Amino acid sequence: MSPVRLKLLRRLKRNLPGEIFLQPAILAKYAGDKWFATHQPDAVALPRSARSVSKILKFADKNNIPVTPRGAGHGYVGGCVPVCGGLALSTERMNKILEINPDDFIAVVQPAVNTAAFQAAVEKLGCFYPPDPASRANNSLGGNIATNAGGPRCLKYGVTRDYVLGLEVVLTNGDIVRLGGRTHKNKTGFDLHRLFAGSEGLLGVITGATLKLLPLPTFRANLAVGFDSMYAAVRALQSVFAAGFLPCAAELADQFTLAAAAKRTKSKRLLGCQAHLIIELDGQENSVRGEIATVEKIIRRQKPLFVERGFGNKQCEAVWQIRREFSYALRDTGLTKLNQDIVVPRGRLEDLFKFAATLQKKHGLQLACFGHAGDGNIHTNVMVDFTQPGAEKRAEAMLDDLFRWVLSVKGAITGEHGIGLAKKRWWPLAVSKEVQALHRTVKRALDPKGILNPGKFV
Ligand SMILES: Cc1cc2nc3c(=O)[nH]c(=O)nc-3n(C[C@H](O)[C@H](O)[C@H](O)COP(=O)(O)OP(=O)(O)OC[C@H]3O[C@@H](n4cnc5c(N)ncnc54)[C@H](O)[C@@H]3O)c2cc1C
């Protein structure tokens, strides 16, 4: 860090007592997320209020100091890595649920509220906040908004963006703006609050959110089904949609993932499977029980190896517990798991699995696929042994092929994790020159000096 910047940061520290930190041990904690890259910031800001955030941004903007916003640091793409140094601005002290209103079906939160804790709190009052990223026990609502996080239930209920009614955002000039509102419908001006959903900390710092809630479904049921081919599993899912059902989740896993999970969970059933499908329905008990029976009949036409049924929260959770083991099971293999979250149009799922098989042959690396099949959003994990010579190059080449193919079928290179640093290389492939220019125009309008989260994709 230059002596000039150090002097400036010391001045900021004096102006905001107890909110700016320069100790190396603290800096190290804010260098990375759950991806590989790390870079230490020059200082860490732990503001207690939007007013403090405003002071920090105004000061940083005036003095050209980079600011990288951060939620819980559980991102998967290096989004909160302060690659240009400067300030890592963590919202972690702004962690209160300010209001849950079951009459208006809204909640007002500070950005660092933990997603799972928030869901538990609203459910106590008979309300429901559906977005369910697998990381919800650890991440923040602010991070979910900034990455537009998704999860299994997003098939029926939509992603985080669909629940953001209003936002409080601090702009780089220090303005604190309140966008949107607390009504479920609102057409007053541009949909500006949505601009910040998925903005990955590049346009402003989210310091508060008003979130939409739904009535809590009173019952759920699911089916966990094993198949002897991926083709049969995909056909089963397509038949469920064709019969007019919209499950709240539909999750698929491939043979490599299942073999790893079988080893970890000691399940003999998973071991014999080429594909595994979980389908869940929710709603009122009578209708869910009737509908799940019909769904089972539809699925049985594809001659599954087994069908397990879960009724009610406890049994359904037991099925999901196995699904949650998939990621850990892949780690147990000892290989490094390069997790991608590509999306293909729903009708191209089978093609994706076929293409994955050809990629594996071509590059001699395993591709473990599982995820949100209903959305076409499959976690494609390149499994690499980095001790092998040339492994890194082969993995990169495999990812190039994968992303090119995904784009060729009009899919997307990321469905929920974002671009961050991990996907930066493929950003120019994924969007046209004109769209890149439009991103730059928006960025310049809100952050003319480019101090917010520099070094990322815009
Ligand atoms: C095991 C595991 C499972 C995961 N499963 C899922 C999943 O199922 N679905 C899914 O969508 N993601 C998943 N993720 C990715 C990750 O958890 C999400 O991206 C999550 O939303 C990150 O939240 P965070 O609070 O940790 O954000 P951080 O990692 O701290 O930040 C993420 C990005 O948001 C920006 N940001 C954070 N807070 C703010 C703010 N207040 N204002 C402006 N910008 C901000 C940061 O600059 C950064 O670009 C998973 C990650 C892990 C490690």
The ligand as a Tripos MOL2 file, in Angstrom:
@<TRIPOS>MOLECULE
LIG
   53    58     1     0     0
SMALL
NO_CHARGES

@<TRIPOS>ATOM
      1 C1        -21.4110  -24.7300   -0.1620 C.3       1 LIG1
      2 C2        -22.0000  -23.6200   -0.9940 C.ar      1 LIG1
      3 C3        -23.2350  -23.8250   -1.5850 C.ar      1 LIG1
      4 C4        -23.7950  -22.8090   -2.3710 C.ar      1 LIG1
      5 N1        -25.0570  -23.0000   -2.8890 N.ar      1 LIG1
      6 C5        -25.6400  -22.0150   -3.5890 C.ar      1 LIG1
      7 C6        -26.9650  -22.1930   -4.1170 C.ar      1 LIG1
      8 O1        -27.5990  -23.2210   -3.9640 O.2       1 LIG1
      9 N2        -27.4970  -21.1590   -4.8050 N.ar      1 LIG1
     10 C7        -26.8290  -19.9790   -4.9900 C.ar      1 LIG1
     11 O2        -27.3770  -19.0750   -5.6090 O.2       1 LIG1
     12 N3        -25.5800  -19.8090   -4.5100 N.ar      1 LIG1
     13 C8        -24.9890  -20.7820   -3.8140 C.ar      1 LIG1
     14 N4        -23.7160  -20.5950   -3.3160 N.ar      1 LIG1
     15 C9        -23.0120  -19.3360   -3.5800 C.3       1 LIG1
     16 C10       -23.1910  -18.2590   -2.4690 C.3       1 LIG1
     17 O3        -23.4860  -18.7930   -1.2680 O.3       1 LIG1
     18 C11       -24.1990  -17.1980   -2.8860 C.3       1 LIG1
     19 O4        -23.6540  -16.4790   -3.9790 O.3       1 LIG1
     20 C12       -24.5560  -16.2170   -1.7610 C.3       1 LIG1
     21 O5        -25.5830  -15.3720   -2.2190 O.3       1 LIG1
     22 C13       -23.3800  -15.3950   -1.2760 C.3       1 LIG1
     23 O6        -23.7900  -14.6540   -0.1290 O.3       1 LIG1
     24 P1        -22.7010  -14.0040    0.8410 P.3       1 LIG1
     25 O7        -23.4430  -13.2590    1.8860 O.co2     1 LIG1
     26 O8        -21.7670  -15.0480    1.3150 O.co2     1 LIG1
     27 O9        -22.0140  -12.9880   -0.1750 O.3       1 LIG1
     28 P2        -20.4650  -12.6630   -0.4100 P.3       1 LIG1
     29 O10       -19.7470  -13.8770   -0.8430 O.co2     1 LIG1
     30 O11       -19.9440  -11.9260    0.7480 O.co2     1 LIG1
     31 O12       -20.5910  -11.6650   -1.6580 O.3       1 LIG1
     32 C14       -21.0720  -12.1110   -2.8830 C.3       1 LIG1
     33 C15       -21.1480  -10.9430   -3.8580 C.3       1 LIG1
     34 O13       -22.1420  -10.0130   -3.4390 O.3       1 LIG1
     35 C16       -21.5710   -8.7280   -3.2000 C.3       1 LIG1
     36 N5        -22.2480   -8.2160   -1.9880 N.ar      1 LIG1
     37 C17       -22.4000   -8.8650   -0.8160 C.ar      1 LIG1
     38 N6        -23.1090   -8.1140    0.0410 N.ar      1 LIG1
     39 C18       -23.3930   -6.9510   -0.6180 C.ar      1 LIG1
     40 C19       -24.0970   -5.7700   -0.2460 C.ar      1 LIG1
     41 N7        -24.6570   -5.6150    0.9550 N.pl3     1 LIG1
     42 N8        -24.1840   -4.7810   -1.1670 N.ar      1 LIG1
     43 C20       -23.6380   -4.9050   -2.3960 C.ar      1 LIG1
     44 N9        -22.9650   -6.0010   -2.7780 N.ar      1 LIG1
     45 C21       -22.8450   -7.0140   -1.8980 C.ar      1 LIG1
     46 C22       -20.0880   -8.9410   -3.0620 C.3       1 LIG1
     47 O14       -19.3470   -7.8180   -3.4920 O.3       1 LIG1
     48 C23       -19.8660  -10.1350   -3.9770 C.3       1 LIG1
     49 O15       -19.7210   -9.7030   -5.3060 O.3       1 LIG1
     50 C24       -23.1140  -21.5960   -2.5530 C.ar      1 LIG1
     51 C25       -21.8670  -21.3990   -1.9580 C.ar      1 LIG1
     52 C26       -21.3260  -22.4080   -1.1670 C.ar      1 LIG1
     53 C27       -19.9970  -22.1440   -0.5250 C.3       1 LIG1
@<TRIPOS>BOND
     1     1     2 1
     2     2     3 ar
     3     2    52 ar
     4     3     4 ar
     5     4     5 ar
     6     4    50 ar
     7     5     6 ar
     8     6     7 ar
     9     6    13 1
    10     7     8 2
    11     7     9 ar
    12     9    10 ar
    13    10    11 2
    14    10    12 ar
    15    12    13 ar
    16    13    14 ar
    17    14    15 1
    18    14    50 ar
    19    15    16 1
    20    16    17 1
    21    16    18 1
    22    18    19 1
    23    18    20 1
    24    20    21 1
    25    20    22 1
    26    22    23 1
    27    23    24 1
    28    24    25 2
    29    24    26 1
    30    24    27 1
    31    27    28 1
    32    28    29 2
    33    28    30 1
    34    28    31 1
    35    31    32 1
    36    32    33 1
    37    33    34 1
    38    33    48 1
    39    34    35 1
    40    35    36 1
    41    35    46 1
    42    36    37 ar
    43    36    45 ar
    44    37    38 ar
    45    38    39 ar
    46    39    40 ar
    47    39    45 ar
    48    40    41 1
    49    40    42 ar
    50    42    43 ar
    51    43    44 ar
    52    44    45 ar
    53    46    47 1
    54    46    48 1
    55    48    49 1
    56    50    51 ar
    57    51    52 ar
    58    52    53 1
@<TRIPOS>SUBSTRUCTURE
     1 LIG1         1 GROUP 0 **** ****
